[in-house]
Amino acid sequence: MIEQGLTLMLVGMSTVFAFLTILVAATSAMSGLVRWATPPPVEAGPTAEQVAAITAAIALHRRRR
């Protein structure tokens, strides 16, 4: 009876270990695929015109207070 319990425990733990290993491998593969498929982010700041508009808006707001 104990031998059957130990066998069942070993089979169950092996099944869970195999499933989790496959899950980690699939997640890593999908992460790599997404990194490969997406373009790199563009590091673009505000243009000089936008900076001037923001500065003017802040100055106007401060004068009205």
PDB file of N, CA, C, O and CB in Angstrom:
ATOM      1  N   MET A   1       0.833  -1.191   0.000  1.00  0.00           N
ATOM      2  CA  MET A   1       0.000   0.000   0.000  1.00  0.00           C
ATOM      3  C   MET A   1       0.880   1.258   0.000  1.00  0.00           C
ATOM      4  O   MET A   1       0.601   2.200  -0.742  1.00  0.00           O
ATOM      5  CB  MET A   1      -0.949  -0.004   1.222  1.00  0.00           C
ATOM      6  N   ILE A   2       1.922   1.286   0.808  1.00  0.00           N
ATOM      7  CA  ILE A   2       2.809   2.446   0.852  1.00  0.00           C
ATOM      8  C   ILE A   2       3.544   2.584  -0.473  1.00  0.00           C
ATOM      9  O   ILE A   2       3.789   3.695  -0.945  1.00  0.00           O
ATOM     10  CB  ILE A   2       3.815   2.327   2.020  1.00  0.00           C
ATOM     11  N   GLU A   3       3.897   1.443  -1.074  1.00  0.00           N
ATOM     12  CA  GLU A   3       4.602   1.480  -2.355  1.00  0.00           C
ATOM     13  C   GLU A   3       3.732   2.136  -3.431  1.00  0.00           C
ATOM     14  O   GLU A   3       4.234   2.918  -4.238  1.00  0.00           O
ATOM     15  CB  GLU A   3       5.006   0.054  -2.789  1.00  0.00           C
ATOM     16  N   GLN A   4       2.452   1.828  -3.446  1.00  0.00           N
ATOM     17  CA  GLN A   4       1.539   2.443  -4.415  1.00  0.00           C
ATOM     18  C   GLN A   4       1.412   3.945  -4.159  1.00  0.00           C
ATOM     19  O   GLN A   4       1.359   4.736  -5.100  1.00  0.00           O
ATOM     20  CB  GLN A   4       0.150   1.771  -4.350  1.00  0.00           C
ATOM     21  N   GLY A   5       1.363   4.331  -2.893  1.00  0.00           N
ATOM     22  CA  GLY A   5       1.283   5.754  -2.555  1.00  0.00           C
ATOM     23  C   GLY A   5       2.518   6.508  -3.001  1.00  0.00           C
ATOM     24  O   GLY A   5       2.419   7.612  -3.537  1.00  0.00           O
ATOM     25  N   LEU A   6       3.683   5.915  -2.782  1.00  0.00           N
ATOM     26  CA  LEU A   6       4.925   6.553  -3.216  1.00  0.00           C
ATOM     27  C   LEU A   6       5.012   6.642  -4.744  1.00  0.00           C
ATOM     28  O   LEU A   6       5.484   7.638  -5.292  1.00  0.00           O
ATOM     29  CB  LEU A   6       6.130   5.783  -2.667  1.00  0.00           C
ATOM     30  N   THR A   7       4.555   5.598  -5.412  1.00  0.00           N
ATOM     31  CA  THR A   7       4.548   5.608  -6.881  1.00  0.00           C
ATOM     32  C   THR A   7       3.615   6.689  -7.397  1.00  0.00           C
ATOM     33  O   THR A   7       3.961   7.428  -8.318  1.00  0.00           O
ATOM     34  CB  THR A   7       4.127   4.232  -7.436  1.00  0.00           C
ATOM     35  N   LEU A   8       2.439   6.781  -6.807  1.00  0.00           N
ATOM     36  CA  LEU A   8       1.476   7.802  -7.208  1.00  0.00           C
ATOM     37  C   LEU A   8       2.039   9.199  -6.952  1.00  0.00           C
ATOM     38  O   LEU A   8       1.870  10.095  -7.779  1.00  0.00           O
ATOM     39  CB  LEU A   8       0.146   7.614  -6.455  1.00  0.00           C
ATOM     40  N   MET A   9       2.704   9.389  -5.815  1.00  0.00           N
ATOM     41  CA  MET A   9       3.307  10.682  -5.499  1.00  0.00           C
ATOM     42  C   MET A   9       4.396  11.029  -6.506  1.00  0.00           C
ATOM     43  O   MET A   9       4.476  12.172  -6.956  1.00  0.00           O
ATOM     44  CB  MET A   9       3.883  10.675  -4.076  1.00  0.00           C
ATOM     45  N   LEU A  10       5.224  10.073  -6.863  1.00  0.00           N
ATOM     46  CA  LEU A  10       6.301  10.296  -7.820  1.00  0.00           C
ATOM     47  C   LEU A  10       5.756  10.646  -9.205  1.00  0.00           C
ATOM     48  O   LEU A  10       6.263  11.545  -9.875  1.00  0.00           O
ATOM     49  CB  LEU A  10       7.193   9.061  -7.906  1.00  0.00           C
ATOM     50  N   VAL A  11       4.725   9.928  -9.620  1.00  0.00           N
ATOM     51  CA  VAL A  11       4.109  10.220 -10.921  1.00  0.00           C
ATOM     52  C   VAL A  11       3.474  11.609 -10.911  1.00  0.00           C
ATOM     53  O   VAL A  11       3.618  12.360 -11.875  1.00  0.00           O
ATOM     54  CB  VAL A  11       3.048   9.151 -11.276  1.00  0.00           C
ATOM     55  N   GLY A  12       2.790  11.949  -9.855  1.00  0.00           N
ATOM     56  CA  GLY A  12       2.146  13.259  -9.765  1.00  0.00           C
ATOM     57  C   GLY A  12       3.164  14.389  -9.748  1.00  0.00           C
ATOM     58  O   GLY A  12       2.989  15.387 -10.448  1.00  0.00           O
ATOM     59  N   MET A  13       4.227  14.249  -8.957  1.00  0.00           N
ATOM     60  CA  MET A  13       5.242  15.289  -8.889  1.00  0.00           C
ATOM     61  C   MET A  13       5.985  15.418 -10.219  1.00  0.00           C
ATOM     62  O   MET A  13       6.331  16.524 -10.633  1.00  0.00           O
ATOM     63  CB  MET A  13       6.227  14.995  -7.758  1.00  0.00           C
ATOM     64  N   SER A  14       6.225  14.306 -10.877  1.00  0.00           N
ATOM     65  CA  SER A  14       6.891  14.344 -12.185  1.00  0.00           C
ATOM     66  C   SER A  14       6.019  15.033 -13.224  1.00  0.00           C
ATOM     67  O   SER A  14       6.518  15.787 -14.059  1.00  0.00           O
ATOM     68  CB  SER A  14       7.238  12.926 -12.654  1.00  0.00           C
ATOM     69  N   THR A  15       4.727  14.776 -13.172  1.00  0.00           N
ATOM     70  CA  THR A  15       3.794  15.412 -14.107  1.00  0.00           C
ATOM     71  C   THR A  15       3.764  16.922 -13.891  1.00  0.00           C
ATOM     72  O   THR A  15       3.804  17.688 -14.854  1.00  0.00           O
ATOM     73  CB  THR A  15       2.378  14.822 -13.944  1.00  0.00           C
ATOM     74  N   VAL A  16       3.694  17.348 -12.645  1.00  0.00           N
ATOM     75  CA  VAL A  16       3.681  18.781 -12.343  1.00  0.00           C
ATOM     76  C   VAL A  16       4.997  19.422 -12.763  1.00  0.00           C
ATOM     77  O   VAL A  16       4.995  20.510 -13.339  1.00  0.00           O
ATOM     78  CB  VAL A  16       3.427  19.019 -10.840  1.00  0.00           C
ATOM     79  N   PHE A  17       6.110  18.771 -12.486  1.00  0.00           N
ATOM     80  CA  PHE A  17       7.412  19.308 -12.871  1.00  0.00           C
ATOM     81  C   PHE A  17       7.513  19.448 -14.386  1.00  0.00           C
ATOM     82  O   PHE A  17       7.991  20.469 -14.881  1.00  0.00           O
ATOM     83  CB  PHE A  17       8.541  18.410 -12.344  1.00  0.00           C
ATOM     84  N   ALA A  18       7.067  18.430 -15.130  1.00  0.00           N
ATOM     85  CA  ALA A  18       7.114  18.486 -16.589  1.00  0.00           C
ATOM     86  C   ALA A  18       6.229  19.612 -17.113  1.00  0.00           C
ATOM     87  O   ALA A  18       6.634  20.350 -18.011  1.00  0.00           O
ATOM     88  CB  ALA A  18       6.678  17.141 -17.193  1.00  0.00           C
ATOM     89  N   PHE A  19       5.030  19.749 -16.563  1.00  0.00           N
ATOM     90  CA  PHE A  19       4.118  20.808 -17.001  1.00  0.00           C
ATOM     91  C   PHE A  19       4.717  22.190 -16.745  1.00  0.00           C
ATOM     92  O   PHE A  19       4.669  23.060 -17.615  1.00  0.00           O
ATOM     93  CB  PHE A  19       2.765  20.680 -16.282  1.00  0.00           C
ATOM     94  N   LEU A  20       5.281  22.391 -15.555  1.00  0.00           N
ATOM     95  CA  LEU A  20       5.864  23.694 -15.237  1.00  0.00           C
ATOM     96  C   LEU A  20       7.086  23.992 -16.101  1.00  0.00           C
ATOM     97  O   LEU A  20       7.306  25.140 -16.487  1.00  0.00           O
ATOM     98  CB  LEU A  20       6.246  23.753 -13.763  1.00  0.00           C
ATOM     99  N   THR A  21       7.877  22.974 -16.405  1.00  0.00           N
ATOM    100  CA  THR A  21       9.030  23.163 -17.286  1.00  0.00           C
ATOM    101  C   THR A  21       8.583  23.578 -18.681  1.00  0.00           C
ATOM    102  O   THR A  21       9.166  24.482 -19.280  1.00  0.00           O
ATOM    103  CB  THR A  21       9.868  21.878 -17.361  1.00  0.00           C
ATOM    104  N   ILE A  22       7.562  22.927 -19.194  1.00  0.00           N
ATOM    105  CA  ILE A  22       7.024  23.286 -20.512  1.00  0.00           C
ATOM    106  C   ILE A  22       6.435  24.695 -20.471  1.00  0.00           C
ATOM    107  O   ILE A  22       6.594  25.456 -21.426  1.00  0.00           O
ATOM    108  CB  ILE A  22       5.946  22.262 -20.965  1.00  0.00           C
ATOM    109  N   LEU A  23       5.768  25.046 -19.395  1.00  0.00           N
ATOM    110  CA  LEU A  23       5.174  26.379 -19.254  1.00  0.00           C
ATOM    111  C   LEU A  23       6.250  27.461 -19.251  1.00  0.00           C
ATOM    112  O   LEU A  23       6.088  28.492 -19.904  1.00  0.00           O
ATOM    113  CB  LEU A  23       4.341  26.462 -17.965  1.00  0.00           C
ATOM    114  N   VAL A  24       7.340  27.243 -18.528  1.00  0.00           N
ATOM    115  CA  VAL A  24       8.438  28.218 -18.491  1.00  0.00           C
ATOM    116  C   VAL A  24       9.075  28.343 -19.874  1.00  0.00           C
ATOM    117  O   VAL A  24       9.375  29.453 -20.314  1.00  0.00           O
ATOM    118  CB  VAL A  24       9.506  27.806 -17.441  1.00  0.00           C
ATOM    119  N   ALA A  25       9.285  27.230 -20.559  1.00  0.00           N
ATOM    120  CA  ALA A  25       9.875  27.264 -21.900  1.00  0.00           C
ATOM    121  C   ALA A  25       8.964  28.003 -22.881  1.00  0.00           C
ATOM    122  O   ALA A  25       9.444  28.788 -23.698  1.00  0.00           O
ATOM    123  CB  ALA A  25      10.145  25.835 -22.403  1.00  0.00           C
ATOM    124  N   ALA A  26       7.668  27.760 -22.807  1.00  0.00           N
ATOM    125  CA  ALA A  26       6.731  28.427 -23.714  1.00  0.00           C
ATOM    126  C   ALA A  26       6.677  29.928 -23.430  1.00  0.00           C
ATOM    127  O   ALA A  26       6.624  30.732 -24.361  1.00  0.00           O
ATOM    128  CB  ALA A  26       5.325  27.811 -23.585  1.00  0.00           C
ATOM    129  N   THR A  27       6.690  30.308 -22.156  1.00  0.00           N
ATOM    130  CA  THR A  27       6.667  31.719 -21.810  1.00  0.00           C
ATOM    131  C   THR A  27       7.936  32.424 -22.281  1.00  0.00           C
ATOM    132  O   THR A  27       7.874  33.542 -22.793  1.00  0.00           O
ATOM    133  CB  THR A  27       6.496  31.891 -20.306  1.00  0.00           C
ATOM    134  N   SER A  28       9.072  31.781 -22.109  1.00  0.00           N
ATOM    135  CA  SER A  28      10.334  32.357 -22.580  1.00  0.00           C
ATOM    136  C   SER A  28      10.348  32.499 -24.096  1.00  0.00           C
ATOM    137  O   SER A  28      10.821  33.505 -24.624  1.00  0.00           O
ATOM    138  CB  SER A  28      11.513  31.496 -22.127  1.00  0.00           C
ATOM    139  N   ALA A  29       9.837  31.508 -24.787  1.00  0.00           N
ATOM    140  CA  ALA A  29       9.785  31.559 -26.249  1.00  0.00           C
ATOM    141  C   ALA A  29       8.871  32.685 -26.726  1.00  0.00           C
ATOM    142  O   ALA A  29       9.214  33.409 -27.661  1.00  0.00           O
ATOM    143  CB  ALA A  29       9.305  30.215 -26.815  1.00  0.00           C
ATOM    144  N   MET A  30       7.719  32.833 -26.093  1.00  0.00           N
ATOM    145  CA  MET A  30       6.803  33.904 -26.489  1.00  0.00           C
ATOM    146  C   MET A  30       7.409  35.277 -26.185  1.00  0.00           C
ATOM    147  O   MET A  30       7.239  36.214 -26.966  1.00  0.00           O
ATOM    148  CB  MET A  30       5.448  33.747 -25.766  1.00  0.00           C
ATOM    149  N   SER A  31       8.101  35.401 -25.076  1.00  0.00           N
ATOM    150  CA  SER A  31       8.748  36.662 -24.737  1.00  0.00           C
ATOM    151  C   SER A  31       9.813  37.021 -25.776  1.00  0.00           C
ATOM    152  O   SER A  31       9.911  38.172 -26.203  1.00  0.00           O
ATOM    153  CB  SER A  31       9.374  36.582 -23.336  1.00  0.00           C
ATOM    154  N   GLY A  32      10.594  36.047 -26.170  1.00  0.00           N
ATOM    155  CA  GLY A  32      11.602  36.286 -27.210  1.00  0.00           C
ATOM    156  C   GLY A  32      10.975  36.651 -28.537  1.00  0.00           C
ATOM    157  O   GLY A  32      11.488  37.514 -29.250  1.00  0.00           O
ATOM    158  N   LEU A  33       9.875  36.010 -28.876  1.00  0.00           N
ATOM    159  CA  LEU A  33       9.182  36.310 -30.131  1.00  0.00           C
ATOM    160  C   LEU A  33       8.642  37.734 -30.128  1.00  0.00           C
ATOM    161  O   LEU A  33       8.739  38.439 -31.132  1.00  0.00           O
ATOM    162  CB  LEU A  33       8.039  35.315 -30.364  1.00  0.00           C
ATOM    163  N   VAL A  34       8.080  38.152 -29.015  1.00  0.00           N
ATOM    164  CA  VAL A  34       7.544  39.516 -28.922  1.00  0.00           C
ATOM    165  C   VAL A  34       8.669  40.535 -29.016  1.00  0.00           C
ATOM    166  O   VAL A  34       8.532  41.547 -29.703  1.00  0.00           O
ATOM    167  CB  VAL A  34       6.760  39.709 -27.606  1.00  0.00           C
ATOM    168  N   ARG A  35       9.801  40.273 -28.322  1.00  0.00           N
ATOM    169  CA  ARG A  35      10.946  41.183 -28.401  1.00  0.00           C
ATOM    170  C   ARG A  35      11.485  41.273 -29.824  1.00  0.00           C
ATOM    171  O   ARG A  35      11.904  42.344 -30.265  1.00  0.00           O
ATOM    172  CB  ARG A  35      12.055  40.726 -27.451  1.00  0.00           C
ATOM    173  N   TRP A  36      11.474  40.155 -30.542  1.00  0.00           N
ATOM    174  CA  TRP A  36      11.975  40.126 -31.911  1.00  0.00           C
ATOM    175  C   TRP A  36      11.005  40.838 -32.866  1.00  0.00           C
ATOM    176  O   TRP A  36      11.443  41.501 -33.805  1.00  0.00           O
ATOM    177  CB  TRP A  36      12.200  38.671 -32.363  1.00  0.00           C
ATOM    178  N   ALA A  37       9.706  40.706 -32.633  1.00  0.00           N
ATOM    179  CA  ALA A  37       8.701  41.208 -33.566  1.00  0.00           C
ATOM    180  C   ALA A  37       8.398  42.692 -33.402  1.00  0.00           C
ATOM    181  O   ALA A  37       7.940  43.330 -34.350  1.00  0.00           O
ATOM    182  CB  ALA A  37       7.438  40.430 -33.404  1.00  0.00           C
ATOM    183  N   THR A  38       8.644  43.256 -32.221  1.00  0.00           N
ATOM    184  CA  THR A  38       8.298  44.656 -32.018  1.00  0.00           C
ATOM    185  C   THR A  38       9.488  45.553 -32.345  1.00  0.00           C
ATOM    186  O   THR A  38      10.634  45.200 -32.067  1.00  0.00           O
ATOM    187  CB  THR A  38       7.831  44.891 -30.572  1.00  0.00           C
ATOM    188  N   PRO A  39       9.216  46.699 -32.928  1.00  0.00           N
ATOM    189  CA  PRO A  39      10.308  47.624 -33.239  1.00  0.00           C
ATOM    190  C   PRO A  39      10.835  48.286 -31.967  1.00  0.00           C
ATOM    191  O   PRO A  39      10.118  48.378 -30.971  1.00  0.00           O
ATOM    192  CB  PRO A  39       9.839  48.697 -34.240  1.00  0.00           C
ATOM    193  N   PRO A  40      12.067  48.740 -32.000  1.00  0.00           N
ATOM    194  CA  PRO A  40      12.605  49.406 -30.807  1.00  0.00           C
ATOM    195  C   PRO A  40      11.882  50.724 -30.557  1.00  0.00           C
ATOM    196  O   PRO A  40      11.436  51.375 -31.501  1.00  0.00           O
ATOM    197  CB  PRO A  40      14.122  49.652 -30.959  1.00  0.00           C
ATOM    198  N   PRO A  41      11.763  51.117 -29.305  1.00  0.00           N
ATOM    199  CA  PRO A  41      11.053  52.364 -29.002  1.00  0.00           C
ATOM    200  C   PRO A  41      11.835  53.573 -29.519  1.00  0.00           C
ATOM    201  O   PRO A  41      13.066  53.585 -29.523  1.00  0.00           O
ATOM    202  CB  PRO A  41      10.817  52.495 -27.482  1.00  0.00           C
ATOM    203  N   VAL A  42      11.099  54.568 -29.946  1.00  0.00           N
ATOM    204  CA  VAL A  42      11.697  55.792 -30.457  1.00  0.00           C
ATOM    205  C   VAL A  42      11.820  56.776 -29.304  1.00  0.00           C
ATOM    206  O   VAL A  42      10.832  57.097 -28.643  1.00  0.00           O
ATOM    207  CB  VAL A  42      10.854  56.394 -31.626  1.00  0.00           C
ATOM    208  N   GLU A  43      13.015  57.243 -29.069  1.00  0.00           N
ATOM    209  CA  GLU A  43      13.256  58.207 -27.995  1.00  0.00           C
ATOM    210  C   GLU A  43      13.175  59.618 -28.583  1.00  0.00           C
ATOM    211  O   GLU A  43      14.190  60.209 -28.950  1.00  0.00           O
ATOM    212  CB  GLU A  43      14.651  57.960 -27.312  1.00  0.00           C
ATOM    213  N   ALA A  44      11.981  60.133 -28.664  1.00  0.00           N
ATOM    214  CA  ALA A  44      11.788  61.463 -29.241  1.00  0.00           C
ATOM    215  C   ALA A  44      11.267  62.401 -28.164  1.00  0.00           C
ATOM    216  O   ALA A  44      10.267  62.115 -27.505  1.00  0.00           O
ATOM    217  CB  ALA A  44      10.809  61.415 -30.449  1.00  0.00           C
ATOM    218  N   GLY A  45      11.946  63.507 -27.994  1.00  0.00           N
ATOM    219  CA  GLY A  45      11.513  64.510 -27.035  1.00  0.00           C
ATOM    220  C   GLY A  45      10.649  65.536 -27.722  1.00  0.00           C
ATOM    221  O   GLY A  45      10.376  65.425 -28.917  1.00  0.00           O
ATOM    222  N   PRO A  46      10.217  66.531 -26.981  1.00  0.00           N
ATOM    223  CA  PRO A  46       9.392  67.579 -27.581  1.00  0.00           C
ATOM    224  C   PRO A  46      10.223  68.438 -28.536  1.00  0.00           C
ATOM    225  O   PRO A  46      11.422  68.638 -28.338  1.00  0.00           O
ATOM    226  CB  PRO A  46       8.757  68.460 -26.484  1.00  0.00           C
ATOM    227  N   THR A  47       9.564  68.930 -29.558  1.00  0.00           N
ATOM    228  CA  THR A  47      10.240  69.801 -30.517  1.00  0.00           C
ATOM    229  C   THR A  47      10.406  71.191 -29.900  1.00  0.00           C
ATOM    230  O   THR A  47       9.819  71.497 -28.862  1.00  0.00           O
ATOM    231  CB  THR A  47       9.444  69.880 -31.859  1.00  0.00           C
ATOM    232  N   ALA A  48      11.209  72.018 -30.551  1.00  0.00           N
ATOM    233  CA  ALA A  48      11.434  73.383 -30.056  1.00  0.00           C
ATOM    234  C   ALA A  48      10.130  74.170 -30.052  1.00  0.00           C
ATOM    235  O   ALA A  48       9.899  74.992 -29.165  1.00  0.00           O
ATOM    236  CB  ALA A  48      12.490  74.109 -30.918  1.00  0.00           C
ATOM    237  N   GLU A  49       9.289  73.920 -31.031  1.00  0.00           N
ATOM    238  CA  GLU A  49       7.994  74.609 -31.100  1.00  0.00           C
ATOM    239  C   GLU A  49       7.106  74.207 -29.925  1.00  0.00           C
ATOM    240  O   GLU A  49       6.427  75.055 -29.346  1.00  0.00           O
ATOM    241  CB  GLU A  49       7.282  74.294 -32.434  1.00  0.00           C
ATOM    242  N   GLN A  50       7.105  72.935 -29.571  1.00  0.00           N
ATOM    243  CA  GLN A  50       6.306  72.472 -28.445  1.00  0.00           C
ATOM    244  C   GLN A  50       6.833  73.045 -27.131  1.00  0.00           C
ATOM    245  O   GLN A  50       6.049  73.435 -26.266  1.00  0.00           O
ATOM    246  CB  GLN A  50       6.299  70.942 -28.391  1.00  0.00           C
ATOM    247  N   VAL A  51       8.144  73.097 -26.981  1.00  0.00           N
ATOM    248  CA  VAL A  51       8.733  73.668 -25.776  1.00  0.00           C
ATOM    249  C   VAL A  51       8.347  75.136 -25.636  1.00  0.00           C
ATOM    250  O   VAL A  51       8.024  75.599 -24.542  1.00  0.00           O
ATOM    251  CB  VAL A  51      10.262  73.518 -25.798  1.00  0.00           C
ATOM    252  N   ALA A  52       8.381  75.868 -26.752  1.00  0.00           N
ATOM    253  CA  ALA A  52       8.001  77.278 -26.727  1.00  0.00           C
ATOM    254  C   ALA A  52       6.531  77.438 -26.338  1.00  0.00           C
ATOM    255  O   ALA A  52       6.190  78.331 -25.563  1.00  0.00           O
ATOM    256  CB  ALA A  52       8.262  77.928 -28.096  1.00  0.00           C
ATOM    257  N   ALA A  53       5.666  76.584 -26.867  1.00  0.00           N
ATOM    258  CA  ALA A  53       4.238  76.669 -26.543  1.00  0.00           C
ATOM    259  C   ALA A  53       3.996  76.352 -25.067  1.00  0.00           C
ATOM    260  O   ALA A  53       3.196  77.020 -24.412  1.00  0.00           O
ATOM    261  CB  ALA A  53       3.425  75.706 -27.433  1.00  0.00           C
ATOM    262  N   ILE A  54       4.676  75.349 -24.550  1.00  0.00           N
ATOM    263  CA  ILE A  54       4.512  74.986 -23.135  1.00  0.00           C
ATOM    264  C   ILE A  54       5.019  76.105 -22.239  1.00  0.00           C
ATOM    265  O   ILE A  54       4.379  76.453 -21.247  1.00  0.00           O
ATOM    266  CB  ILE A  54       5.258  73.671 -22.817  1.00  0.00           C
ATOM    267  N   THR A  55       6.163  76.665 -22.591  1.00  0.00           N
ATOM    268  CA  THR A  55       6.721  77.768 -21.806  1.00  0.00           C
ATOM    269  C   THR A  55       5.789  78.963 -21.799  1.00  0.00           C
ATOM    270  O   THR A  55       5.585  79.585 -20.757  1.00  0.00           O
ATOM    271  CB  THR A  55       8.082  78.176 -22.351  1.00  0.00           C
ATOM    272  N   ALA A  56       5.220  79.289 -22.953  1.00  0.00           N
ATOM    273  CA  ALA A  56       4.283  80.411 -23.033  1.00  0.00           C
ATOM    274  C   ALA A  56       3.026  80.136 -22.206  1.00  0.00           C
ATOM    275  O   ALA A  56       2.510  81.039 -21.548  1.00  0.00           O
ATOM    276  CB  ALA A  56       3.903  80.688 -24.496  1.00  0.00           C
ATOM    277  N   ALA A  57       2.537  78.910 -22.236  1.00  0.00           N
ATOM    278  CA  ALA A  57       1.338  78.564 -21.473  1.00  0.00           C
ATOM    279  C   ALA A  57       1.607  78.663 -19.968  1.00  0.00           C
ATOM    280  O   ALA A  57       0.758  79.141 -19.216  1.00  0.00           O
ATOM    281  CB  ALA A  57       0.860  77.144 -21.838  1.00  0.00           C
ATOM    282  N   ILE A  58       2.775  78.215 -19.534  1.00  0.00           N
ATOM    283  CA  ILE A  58       3.120  78.301 -18.110  1.00  0.00           C
ATOM    284  C   ILE A  58       3.255  79.760 -17.679  1.00  0.00           C
ATOM    285  O   ILE A  58       2.780  80.150 -16.612  1.00  0.00           O
ATOM    286  CB  ILE A  58       4.431  77.536 -17.820  1.00  0.00           C
ATOM    287  N   ALA A  59       3.911  80.563 -18.525  1.00  0.00           N
ATOM    288  CA  ALA A  59       4.077  81.984 -18.194  1.00  0.00           C
ATOM    289  C   ALA A  59       2.719  82.675 -18.101  1.00  0.00           C
ATOM    290  O   ALA A  59       2.493  83.479 -17.196  1.00  0.00           O
ATOM    291  CB  ALA A  59       4.962  82.688 -19.249  1.00  0.00           C
ATOM    292  N   LEU A  60       1.814  82.368 -19.028  1.00  0.00           N
ATOM    293  CA  LEU A  60       0.484  82.965 -19.004  1.00  0.00           C
ATOM    294  C   LEU A  60      -0.273  82.522 -17.749  1.00  0.00           C
ATOM    295  O   LEU A  60      -0.951  83.329 -17.113  1.00  0.00           O
ATOM    296  CB  LEU A  60      -0.304  82.582 -20.275  1.00  0.00           C
ATOM    297  N   HIS A  61      -0.158  81.270 -17.404  1.00  0.00           N
ATOM    298  CA  HIS A  61      -0.841  80.760 -16.209  1.00  0.00           C
ATOM    299  C   HIS A  61      -0.319  81.451 -14.941  1.00  0.00           C
ATOM    300  O   HIS A  61      -1.101  81.800 -14.057  1.00  0.00           O
ATOM    301  CB  HIS A  61      -0.653  79.228 -16.096  1.00  0.00           C
ATOM    302  N   ARG A  62       0.964  81.642 -14.858  1.00  0.00           N
ATOM    303  CA  ARG A  62       1.548  82.282 -13.674  1.00  0.00           C
ATOM    304  C   ARG A  62       1.171  83.763 -13.583  1.00  0.00           C
ATOM    305  O   ARG A  62       1.005  84.292 -12.484  1.00  0.00           O
ATOM    306  CB  ARG A  62       3.071  82.137 -13.694  1.00  0.00           C
ATOM    307  N   ARG A  63       1.036  84.428 -14.724  1.00  0.00           N
ATOM    308  CA  ARG A  63       0.639  85.848 -14.704  1.00  0.00           C
ATOM    309  C   ARG A  63      -0.798  86.005 -14.260  1.00  0.00           C
ATOM    310  O   ARG A  63      -1.130  86.993 -13.604  1.00  0.00           O
ATOM    311  CB  ARG A  63       0.825  86.484 -16.086  1.00  0.00           C
ATOM    312  N   ARG A  64      -1.663  85.061 -14.598  1.00  0.00           N
ATOM    313  CA  ARG A  64      -3.082  85.162 -14.261  1.00  0.00           C
ATOM    314  C   ARG A  64      -3.362  84.856 -12.802  1.00  0.00           C
ATOM    315  O   ARG A  64      -4.446  85.179 -12.317  1.00  0.00           O
ATOM    316  CB  ARG A  64      -3.882  84.233 -15.128  1.00  0.00           C
ATOM    317  N   ARG A  65      -2.452  84.260 -12.100  1.00  0.00           N
ATOM    318  CA  ARG A  65      -2.670  83.893 -10.692  1.00  0.00           C
ATOM    319  C   ARG A  65      -2.620  85.090  -9.860  1.00  0.00           C
ATOM    320  O   ARG A  65      -2.780  85.003  -8.642  1.00  0.00           O
ATOM    321  CB  ARG A  65      -1.661  82.891 -10.201  1.00  0.00           C
TER     322      ARG A  65
END
